[in-house]
Amino acid sequence: LSIVLKSDSKGIEKVFPLFYEKTDFYNVFKVEFSLEEADIYWYYFKFDDCYGTHYVCCDINMDAILTDEITYSFQLSIHNGFKKDCFNRSCSINCKLND
């Protein structure tokens, strides 16, 4: 499972693998990454299995959906104004899935 981020202003796409962690109640996928500049980023999740490539993106109502093609992306906004030593534009995303 990976998260795919695309910069709105530059169109640059980055892919970060998520790491799996089993807890008592959830399957948790985690990722930490840093973004070099403030921007609007669009993201979705991508994974491959024996049936092909699949995506977790959103529908027109911004509800998460599992699909075989990319529909709409979620939005992540990174703003200027944070002190570099306090925030450093570092992001952490945790996805919890029920067993």
Secondary structure as GFF3:
##gff-version 3
##sequence-region A 1 99
A	DSSP	beta_strand	2	7	.	.	.	ID=ss1
A	DSSP	beta_strand	13	17	.	.	.	ID=ss2
A	DSSP	beta_strand	19	22	.	.	.	ID=ss3
A	DSSP	beta_strand	26	34	.	.	.	ID=ss4
A	DSSP	beta_strand	39	49	.	.	.	ID=ss5
A	DSSP	beta_strand	52	58	.	.	.	ID=ss6
A	DSSP	beta_strand	64	67	.	.	.	ID=ss7
A	DSSP	beta_strand	74	78	.	.	.	ID=ss8
A	DSSP	beta_strand	90	98	.	.	.	ID=ss9
###
